[in-house]
């Protein structure tokens, strides 16, 4: 389980990386080449598409940080965890999500399935 927890921590670090070039390097290290990412808003595959998706999310939520919001629950090659997205020092997150990930035999992410539990609403 500690290997999967470490992978999840590296995964969230990628979402927090502002530099697209460094983010691409980290993606190559953590994600399998044919990896997929799917959530209610998008479905993409491959390193370039994943990097573009993360870059777009970072632009939409400028100045906010993704953080693990509890323990990683894992078995075999699958893990699930809750994450928060919030500005530094915020009492409450702006977005709360729940992801399920699968890793390949090399321990690299092969698929991520994201669920959005709380998202900002237009008032």
C-alpha positions as a Markdown table, in Angstrom:
| # | Residue | x | y | z |
|---|---|---|---|---|
| 1 | Unk | 0.0 | 0.0 | 0.0 |
| 2 | Unk | 2.8 | 2.4 | 0.7 |
| 3 | Unk | 3.9 | 2.2 | -3.0 |
| 4 | Unk | 0.4 | 3.2 | -4.1 |
| 5 | Unk | 0.2 | 6.0 | -1.5 |
| 6 | Unk | 3.5 | 7.3 | -2.8 |
| 7 | Unk | 2.2 | 7.2 | -6.4 |
| 8 | Unk | -0.9 | 9.1 | -5.3 |
| 9 | Unk | 1.3 | 11.8 | -3.6 |
| 10 | Unk | 3.3 | 12.1 | -6.8 |
| 11 | Unk | 0.0 | 12.3 | -8.8 |
| 12 | Unk | -1.2 | 15.2 | -6.7 |
| 13 | Unk | 2.2 | 16.9 | -7.0 |
| 14 | Unk | 1.7 | 16.8 | -10.8 |
| 15 | Unk | -1.6 | 18.6 | -10.4 |
| 16 | Unk | 0.2 | 21.3 | -8.4 |
| 17 | Unk | 3.1 | 21.7 | -10.8 |
| 18 | Unk | 2.8 | 25.1 | -12.5 |
| 19 | Unk | 5.6 | 24.6 | -15.2 |
| 20 | Unk | 4.2 | 22.7 | -18.1 |
| 21 | Unk | 7.7 | 21.3 | -19.1 |
| 22 | Unk | 8.4 | 20.0 | -15.5 |
| 23 | Unk | 4.9 | 18.7 | -15.3 |
| 24 | Unk | 5.4 | 16.7 | -18.6 |
| 25 | Unk | 8.6 | 15.2 | -17.1 |
| 26 | Unk | 6.7 | 14.2 | -14.0 |
| 27 | Unk | 3.8 | 12.8 | -16.0 |
| 28 | Unk | 6.3 | 10.6 | -18.0 |
| 29 | Unk | 7.6 | 9.2 | -14.6 |
| 30 | Unk | 4.3 | 8.6 | -13.0 |
| 31 | Unk | 1.9 | 7.7 | -15.8 |
| 32 | Unk | 2.0 | 4.9 | -18.3 |
| 33 | Unk | 2.3 | 6.1 | -22.0 |
| 34 | Unk | -1.2 | 5.0 | -22.9 |
| 35 | Unk | -2.8 | 6.1 | -19.6 |
| 36 | Unk | -6.3 | 7.5 | -19.4 |
| 37 | Unk | -8.0 | 10.1 | -17.3 |
| 38 | Unk | -11.8 | 10.2 | -17.1 |
| 39 | Unk | -14.1 | 12.4 | -14.9 |
| 40 | Unk | -17.6 | 13.8 | -15.5 |
| 41 | Unk | -16.2 | 16.7 | -17.6 |
| 42 | Unk | -13.5 | 15.0 | -19.8 |
| 43 | Unk | -12.0 | 11.8 | -21.0 |
| 44 | Unk | -8.4 | 11.9 | -22.3 |
| 45 | Unk | -5.5 | 9.5 | -23.0 |
| 46 | Unk | -1.8 | 9.9 | -23.3 |
| 47 | Unk | 0.8 | 12.1 | -21.7 |
| 48 | Unk | 0.2 | 15.2 | -23.8 |
| 49 | Unk | -3.5 | 15.2 | -23.3 |
| 50 | Unk | -3.2 | 14.7 | -19.6 |
| 51 | Unk | -0.7 | 17.5 | -19.4 |
| 52 | Unk | -3.0 | 19.8 | -21.3 |
| 53 | Unk | -5.9 | 18.9 | -19.1 |
| 54 | Unk | -4.0 | 19.6 | -15.9 |
| 55 | Unk | -2.7 | 22.9 | -17.4 |
| 56 | Unk | -6.3 | 24.0 | -18.2 |
| 57 | Unk | -7.4 | 23.1 | -14.6 |
| 58 | Unk | -4.5 | 25.1 | -13.2 |
| 59 | Unk | -5.6 | 28.1 | -15.3 |
| 60 | Unk | -9.2 | 27.8 | -14.1 |
| 61 | Unk | -8.2 | 27.5 | -10.5 |
| 62 | Unk | -5.2 | 29.8 | -10.4 |
| 63 | Unk | -3.4 | 29.9 | -7.0 |
| 64 | Unk | -5.1 | 26.9 | -5.6 |
| 65 | Unk | -3.5 | 23.7 | -4.4 |
| 66 | Unk | -4.6 | 20.0 | -4.6 |
| 67 | Unk | -4.1 | 18.1 | -1.4 |
| 68 | Unk | -4.9 | 14.6 | -0.2 |
| 69 | Unk | -8.0 | 14.8 | 2.1 |
| 70 | Unk | -7.6 | 11.5 | 4.0 |
| 71 | Unk | -6.0 | 8.1 | 3.8 |
| 72 | Unk | -5.4 | 6.2 | 0.6 |
| 73 | Unk | -7.4 | 3.0 | 0.5 |
| 74 | Unk | -5.6 | 0.5 | -1.7 |
| 75 | Unk | -5.4 | -3.2 | -2.6 |
| 76 | Unk | -3.7 | -5.0 | -5.5 |
| 77 | Unk | -3.2 | -2.5 | -8.2 |
| 78 | Unk | -6.1 | -0.2 | -7.4 |
| 79 | Unk | -6.5 | 2.8 | -5.0 |
| 80 | Unk | -9.1 | 5.3 | -4.0 |
| 81 | Unk | -8.8 | 8.6 | -2.2 |
| 82 | Unk | -10.4 | 11.9 | -1.6 |
| 83 | Unk | -8.7 | 15.2 | -2.5 |
| 84 | Unk | -9.4 | 18.9 | -1.9 |
| 85 | Unk | -8.6 | 21.9 | -4.0 |
| 86 | Unk | -8.3 | 25.2 | -2.1 |
| 87 | Unk | -6.3 | 28.4 | -1.9 |
| 88 | Unk | -3.5 | 28.4 | 0.7 |
| 89 | Unk | -4.8 | 28.8 | 4.2 |
| 90 | Unk | -8.5 | 28.4 | 3.3 |
| 91 | Unk | -10.8 | 27.0 | 5.9 |
| 92 | Unk | -12.9 | 25.1 | 3.3 |
| 93 | Unk | -11.9 | 23.6 | 0.0 |
| 94 | Unk | -13.4 | 25.0 | -3.2 |
| 95 | Unk | -13.6 | 21.6 | -4.9 |
| 96 | Unk | -13.7 | 18.1 | -3.3 |
| 97 | Unk | -13.1 | 15.1 | -5.4 |
| 98 | Unk | -12.8 | 11.4 | -5.2 |
| 99 | Unk | -10.4 | 9.4 | -7.5 |
| 100 | Unk | -9.9 | 5.8 | -8.2 |
| 101 | Unk | -6.6 | 4.8 | -9.9 |
| 102 | Unk | -5.2 | 1.7 | -11.4 |
| 103 | Unk | -1.5 | 1.1 | -11.8 |
| 104 | Unk | 0.2 | -1.2 | -14.3 |
| 105 | Unk | 2.8 | -3.9 | -13.5 |
| 106 | Unk | 5.5 | -1.2 | -13.4 |
| 107 | Unk | 3.6 | 0.8 | -10.7 |
| 108 | Unk | 2.7 | 3.6 | -13.2 |
| 109 | Unk | -0.8 | 5.0 | -13.4 |
| 110 | Unk | -2.7 | 3.3 | -16.2 |
| 111 | Unk | -6.2 | 4.8 | -15.5 |
| 112 | Unk | -7.7 | 7.5 | -13.3 |
| 113 | Unk | -11.4 | 7.8 | -12.7 |
| 114 | Unk | -12.4 | 11.1 | -11.1 |
| 115 | Unk | -15.6 | 12.0 | -9.3 |
| 116 | Unk | -16.5 | 15.6 | -8.3 |
| 117 | Unk | -18.2 | 15.7 | -4.9 |
| 118 | Unk | -18.3 | 19.4 | -4.5 |
| 119 | Unk | -17.7 | 22.0 | -7.2 |
| 120 | Unk | -18.2 | 25.8 | -7.3 |
| 121 | Unk | -21.7 | 27.0 | -8.2 |
| 122 | Unk | -22.6 | 30.2 | -9.9 |
| 123 | Unk | -24.6 | 32.3 | -7.5 |
